[in-house]
Amino acid sequence: MTQKALSANKVKIFSLETKVVELKGKLEDLKLNLMFYNSNVVRGMIKKLAQINSSKLKEIDSLKLELKQVNENLNSKNYKIKYMEKGIKATYEIISWEKDALSSV
Protein backbone atom coordinates (compact mmCIF):
# COMPACT_ATOMS: atom_id res chain seq x y z
CA MET A 1 0.00 0.00 0.00
CA THR A 2 2.79 2.35 0.86
CA GLN A 3 4.39 1.37 -2.41
CA LYS A 4 1.20 2.32 -4.28
CA ALA A 5 1.00 5.66 -2.45
CA LEU A 6 4.62 6.41 -3.31
CA SER A 7 4.01 5.39 -6.89
CA ALA A 8 0.88 7.56 -7.06
CA ASN A 9 2.82 10.50 -5.60
CA LYS A 10 5.59 10.00 -8.14
CA VAL A 11 3.02 10.02 -10.94
CA LYS A 12 1.47 13.22 -9.54
CA ILE A 13 4.90 14.84 -9.21
CA PHE A 14 5.84 13.79 -12.74
CA SER A 15 2.48 15.05 -13.99
CA LEU A 16 2.98 18.38 -12.21
CA GLU A 17 6.53 18.69 -13.52
CA THR A 18 5.24 18.03 -17.03
CA LYS A 19 2.54 20.66 -16.51
CA VAL A 20 5.18 23.16 -15.29
CA VAL A 21 7.30 22.56 -18.40
CA GLU A 22 4.19 22.90 -20.57
CA LEU A 23 3.20 26.17 -18.85
CA LYS A 24 6.75 27.52 -19.17
CA GLY A 25 6.56 26.81 -22.90
CA LYS A 26 3.22 28.59 -23.14
CA LEU A 27 4.65 31.53 -21.19
CA GLU A 28 7.58 31.76 -23.60
CA ASP A 29 5.14 31.62 -26.54
CA LEU A 30 3.09 34.41 -24.97
CA LYS A 31 6.23 36.49 -24.43
CA LEU A 32 7.25 35.99 -28.06
CA ASN A 33 3.73 36.81 -29.27
CA LEU A 34 3.70 39.95 -27.12
CA MET A 35 7.10 40.94 -28.43
CA PHE A 36 5.96 40.45 -32.06
CA TYR A 37 2.70 42.27 -31.32
CA ASN A 38 4.56 45.18 -29.74
CA SER A 39 7.03 45.36 -32.60
CA ASN A 40 4.15 45.26 -35.10
CA VAL A 41 2.34 48.00 -33.20
CA VAL A 42 5.49 50.12 -33.12
CA ARG A 43 6.15 49.41 -36.79
CA GLY A 44 2.56 50.36 -37.60
CA MET A 45 2.86 53.58 -35.62
CA ILE A 46 6.12 54.43 -37.36
CA LYS A 47 4.49 53.82 -40.75
CA LYS A 48 1.53 56.03 -39.81
CA LEU A 49 3.85 58.78 -38.60
CA ALA A 50 5.89 58.50 -41.78
CA GLN A 51 2.72 58.74 -43.86
CA ILE A 52 1.54 61.73 -41.85
CA ASN A 53 4.94 63.38 -42.18
CA SER A 54 5.04 62.60 -45.88
CA SER A 55 1.54 64.00 -46.30
CA LYS A 56 2.39 67.09 -44.28
CA LEU A 57 5.64 67.57 -46.20
CA LYS A 58 3.73 67.37 -49.48
CA GLU A 59 1.20 69.87 -48.14
CA ILE A 60 4.01 72.18 -46.99
CA ASP A 61 5.73 71.89 -50.38
CA SER A 62 2.44 72.66 -52.11
CA LEU A 63 1.89 75.69 -49.89
CA LYS A 64 5.46 76.89 -50.50
CA LEU A 65 4.90 76.61 -54.25
CA GLU A 66 1.60 78.48 -53.98
CA LEU A 67 3.27 81.18 -51.86
CA LYS A 68 6.08 81.50 -54.40
CA GLN A 69 3.55 81.88 -57.23
CA VAL A 70 1.57 84.49 -55.27
CA ASN A 71 4.79 86.40 -54.53
CA GLU A 72 5.79 86.29 -58.20
CA ASN A 73 2.32 87.50 -59.16
CA LEU A 74 2.54 90.30 -56.58
CA ASN A 75 6.00 91.30 -57.80
CA SER A 76 4.70 91.35 -61.37
CA LYS A 77 1.77 93.57 -60.37
CA ASN A 78 4.08 95.86 -58.38
CA TYR A 79 6.34 96.11 -61.43
CA LYS A 80 3.36 97.00 -63.63
CA ILE A 81 2.12 99.58 -61.11
CA LYS A 82 5.59 101.13 -60.87
CA TYR A 83 5.83 101.56 -64.64
CA MET A 84 2.22 102.69 -64.93
CA GLU A 85 3.02 105.40 -62.35
CA LYS A 86 6.07 106.39 -64.39
CA GLY A 87 3.89 106.46 -67.52
CA ILE A 88 1.27 108.59 -65.77
CA LYS A 89 3.99 110.95 -64.52
CA ALA A 90 5.51 111.19 -68.02
CA THR A 91 2.05 111.78 -69.53
CA TYR A 92 1.37 114.48 -66.92
CA GLU A 93 4.71 116.16 -67.76
CA ILE A 94 3.95 116.02 -71.50
CA ILE A 95 0.50 117.48 -70.92
CA SER A 96 2.06 120.18 -68.73
CA TRP A 97 4.57 121.02 -71.47
CA GLU A 98 1.86 121.10 -74.11
CA LYS A 99 -0.33 123.24 -71.84
CA ASP A 100 2.58 125.60 -71.22
CA ALA A 101 3.33 125.67 -74.95
CA LEU A 102 -0.33 126.42 -75.78
CA SER A 103 -0.62 129.08 -73.12
CA SER A 104 2.48 130.84 -74.38
CA VAL A 105 1.08 131.12 -77.91
Secondary structure by P-SEA (a helix, b strand, c coil): caaaaaaaaaaaaaaaaaaaaaaaaaaaaaaaaaaaaaaaaaaaaaaaaaaaaaaaaaaaaaaaaaaaaaaaaaaaaaaaaaaaaaaaaaaaaaaaaaaaaaaac
